[in-house]
Every structure is written in C-alpha cells, then in structure tokens.
Amino acid sequence: MPTIAIVGAGPGLGLSIAHVFGSHGFDVALVSRNKDKLDALVIELTEAGITAEGFPADAGDTAQLTDALQAATGRFGRIDVLEFSPHAGLALTSPKDVTVDTLRPQIDSLLFGAVAAVRAVLPGMLEAKAGTLLFTTGGGAINPYPMLADANIAQAGQRNWAINLHNTLAVDGIYVANVAINLMIGAHAPAGVPHRAPSEIALDYWKLHTTREQAEHFIGG
C-alpha cells in the first residue's frame, strides 16, 4: 500500500487530505504536536476503513520531526507522498517590526521544518524513482500581507524551495508542488469572506498528485 505522511495534521484540511488519499488506497501517517488530537484523527480515519497512525512531533524541532518521519517509514515501509502544512501561528508583525526573535518560530517550523521533512523522506523516493512532495503556504508567500510579515518571509522561502525542487527532481521521477491558499479554509465564513470547505480543497491535492504537472497551484477567492 502507498503511504502519505501529513505534517501538521489537524481536523480541517489535514484530515480531509487524509480521507481523500485514504479513499484511494493510501495508508496515512499523521504528524503534529498533540498526541491526543492525533489519536482522535486516527480513530476517525480507522472508522472510515483507512489505515492510519499518529507520530507526535513539533515541526519546529527538526530532530523530533526527523524521528517521527523515520518512525512512520519504519511502520509503513516508505513514504510515497509528503504533504507539509504545519501551523506556526499568525502573530501580527509589520515589516518594520520584524526581528530575529519574531521571525525565528516561523523559520524553524515552516522552512527548517520543510527541509528536515524532505531530508527524511527523499532518500526513499530517490531510490524508488517515484514520489510526491506537496507544500502548503498562504497567499502571502506570493503577495505579502503587511500584517503577517514573519509568516510571509518563511512561507516565501518555502515556496521558492518547493518550486526549485519541482524544477530539478522531475528527472528522478519525483513531483513537487506548492499550494498557496489565499482564502479562509472552512465550509462557512462571515458574509463576504472568500472560503472553501477543506473537503473540496483536499481534492485539489489529489489532482496535483495524479496529474503531476504544475509547480504551483493557487487557491483564491
């Protein structure tokens, strides 16, 4: 059975992606900080007939994240798809107020975490000459929002690297894409607020994985 590892798994988009890939025969490795929440997600997926297991780790701790993905590889054999979408918080910081200290948590989780996650699963993909790496950012990675300067910086770096991987790993049979989500994720939202249900957005990830063409997918209002 192929396996998808979802880093930053939660009850919204992460769970929806797990359901979509699981319904197509994938086993699911869920990675996030909170073990109790992971256990709840595993129960829901199991009840849906999907084989899943949780691996607690903080994406901002590269050693923890590496260990979790290595444990997932040991459990399932190989990671065929990595989806990376941890939440590092959205502290409001204007560009002029960015400091090393305000930026560090975003860089640790979103950029260093992405590098650590890829380093953990890429050797197996290179050996198999097959695999998919899907990164998730906000729309500010492309067109920055002044009040989210810290997150924008880290996500822009992550996006840049994802596209660079896309341009260089295809020859090895590995597909890479960045998904930039520029709307509210939810089935409902206040009047006038662009939004899409996570179950609908998750279908876009499956389409990217199966068509294996574009380096970036923008989801906007």
N, C-alpha and C positions, 0 to 999 in steps of 0.2 A: 504494500500500500504506500502511495506517496504521502508525504508529510508537509504540512505548513506550520511554521513557527510564527506566532504573532507576538511581537514585543510591544508592550504597552496595552495588553488585552484588557478590555473593560466591558461593561454591559451594553454599550452602544455599538459603535462601528466595529470594534474588535470582535465582539460576539457575532455580529451579523456576517462578517467576513468568514469567521469560523463555520457558521451554518452553511454559507454558500459553498465553500471549498469542501466541507464535510459531506454535503449532499452529493458531491461529485466524486466521492470515494477517498477523500483525504483523511488521514489521521491528523489530529490537531495538538500542537504543543503551545500552551499559553504561558506567557511570561509577563509578570508585573510584580509590584512590590508587596501587595497584600495577599497573603495566603488564603485567608478566609474568603475573600472575593473570588480568588481563583477557584477555590473549591466549589463555590456556588455556580460558577460558569461551567465547570466540568460536569456537575450534576445535570445542568440543563442540557448540555450537549449530549451527554450519555443517554438521557431520556429521549433524545431525538434520534438515537441509534448511531451516534458519531463517537468514535474512539478519541478520547481527549485526556490530557494530563496537564496539571499546572506545575510550573517551575518558578518559585518566587525569586525575584532579583530586582534590584534597583538599576534602571538603565544608566543612571549617573555614576554607578560603581562598575567600572569595566571588568574588574576581577569577578564580581558577582555575576555579571551578565554573561561573561565567557563561560563560567562554570555552569550556569543554568542551561545555556545552549549546548554545551558539551554533554550535559546530562540528558537533554532531550534527544540528542543524536544517539547516545547510548541506548535510550529507551526505544526509539523508533527506527534506528538504523542509519538514516540520512535525512537531512533537511532539504526538501526539494524546492520549497518556496519560503522565503523570509519576507514578512511584512513588518515594517518598522514604523511605529507611531506612538512612542511614549509621550505622556503629558508632563511637561516640566513646569507647569504653572504659567499664568499670564500676568505677572507683575507689571504694573503700568510704569514704563520708563520712557521718557522722551529721549531723542537722540543726544541732546546736550547733557543729559544726566547719566548716560551710560558710564559705568566704571568697571574695572576688572571684577570687582566683587558682585555687582549686579548681573554681569554677563556670565560669570563662571557656571552657575547652575544650568543655564540653557546650553552652553557649550558642552558641559560634561554629559548631559543627558542626550541632547539632540545630535551633536556632532561626534564627540568622542564615543558616545554610546553606539552610534551608527557604525563607526569604524570597527569597534570591538565586535559588534554583532556580525558584520560581514566577515571579519577575520575568522570568526568561529565556524561559519558555515561554508565559506568559499572553497576551502580545500576539497571538500567532498563534492562540490559542484564541478570543480575543475577536473577532478578525477573521473567523474561520470560524463563530463562534457554536456551537462544539462543543468538547468536551474533557473529560478526567477527570484529577483530581488526587487521588492516594491517598497518605496519610501513614501511617507505621507508628511506633507507640510501644510501650513496655512497659506492663504493667498499672499500674505505679506512677504513670503520668500521671493516673490516676483515683483510686486509693487508694495513697498513697505508702508505700514501704518505708523504714523509718528508716535502713537502712544504705546506701541509694542516693539520698541527698538531692540531690546535684548533678544526677544524671540525671533524677530526678523533677521538679525545678524546670524544667529545659529542655524535657522532654517535655510537661509540663503546659501550658507556654506554646505549644508547637507544636500540641497538641491543641485548645486554646482557639481558636487562629487558624484551624485547619482547619475547625472547626465554624462559626466566624464566616463563613468563605468559603463554606461549604455554604449558609448562610442568605442569602447575598447574590448569589451567582453563578448560581444556577439560572435566573434571568430572562435571563441571557446564554447559556444552553444549556450551561453548564459544571457538571459534577457533581464534588463534593468529599466525601471521607470520610476519617475517621481509623480505623485498625485498631489496637486495643490488644491486644497479645499477652501473656497472663498465664500462660504455661507454657513449658516447655523446647521449643525447636524441634529436632526430631530423630526419627528412626524408632525409636530406642531410648533408654532412660533408666534410671537406677537404680530399683530397686523402690520404688513409692510416689510417684514423681515424675511429676506430670502432664506429658504431652508429646503432640505431634502431628508427623507427618512433614511436612517442608517441601512436598512434592508435594501433600499434602492441603490445607495452609493456602493454597497458591497458588490453588487452585480457588475459595476464598472471595473472592479479589481479582477474579477473572474475574466471579463472580456479582455483586459490588458494581458493577463497571463496566457490566454489561449490564442490571441491574435499576434502577440509578440512583435509589435511594430514600433509604436511611438515611444519617444523618450520621455514625454511628459503628457499628463492629462490634467486639464484644468476644469474644476467643477465650480461654477459660479452661479450667481443669481440672475 
